[in-house]
Amino acid sequence: MTSSLAIVQQAYAAFGRGDIPAILELVANEVDWELVCPKSLVYSGRRRTREEVAAFFAAIPQTDNIHVFEAREFIAAGEHVTVLGWERSTALDTKQDFESEWVHVFTVKNGKVTRWRGFLNTAARYGH
């Protein structure tokens, strides 16, 4: 069986090449997926199905233009993987360029992502 770390690394590789269907193949049919951020951002909210996770990924380019997205450190602990990263993007609503470190926390069971939490500095989108 593929390790949790390998599953998560496959997801980032797929994101890097813009292959959202490949990411979705790594997500369980029933999932607990949430980017913790203000409700005013279209990609906020909890997703429970693979289709809802697809909508999450579809919402990102409607909101932010990501220029650089780097997963910098992977910390694996059994079925849990925490990823520390950084991005440089432009908020499309304000045209404000911003940079933010971020944290993604995954739970992987039976080769599928069953839980994901994302955290980033959403205030940076508005120059704070």
Helices and strands as residue ranges (DSSP letters): H 4-16, H 20-25, E 27-36, E 45-49, H 50-63, E 64-77, E 80-91, E 96-109, E 112-120, G 122-126
